[in-house]
Amino acid sequence: MSQQPGAQNPDTRLKTVLRIAKLMDEQFAVGGFRFGLDPLLNLIPIVGDISGYFISIGLILTMMQYGASGKLVTKMIINASLDALVGAVPVLGWFFDFAYKANMKNVKLLTEHYTEGKHKGSAKSVILPVLLVTGIILVLLIFISVKFLLWFIAWGDKAIGVKM
């Protein structure tokens, strides 16, 4: 099978995506526990949640460019969105972010696509719906993050007896 000029082979693409996913989900180790920048970013209310989600969506869009099927992209969006939405909840979300590792789950799906021939097809038919769903989830993410942050602050003020 001939390759288009300038096109990367699947191993090179997988290597680049894997490098970014590891940085986000498994770059550091404490004892036997691995974690990345994603849960650390999510400790910063709102901005951290949104930036982690953008990076995950960027990885998914990259995978779409290299022929990930609509079914595969849908599974990846669900992984990234679940990570972002649950991660937006203070305290519970922080623990969830350290354990869930959506980017590595998506790399596993991509590996299956390249090495085992699973999830075949084109993502061209789902590009617009993916962008719309991503936009809606981003708005929900901001809304949930702000609401939970305000609730968390009010709860903290109430717990220490601060009156407004």
ZIGI-V756731 format. One record per helix or strand. SS is the DSSP state (a for helix, b for strand). FROM is the first residue (numbers start at 1). LEN is the number of residues. If there is no record, write none. Layout:
ss,from,len
SS,FROM,LEN
SS,FROM,LEN
This chain:
ss,from,len
a,10,16
b,28,3
b,33,3
a,37,5
a,47,19
a,70,18
a,92,9
a,102,14
a,124,37
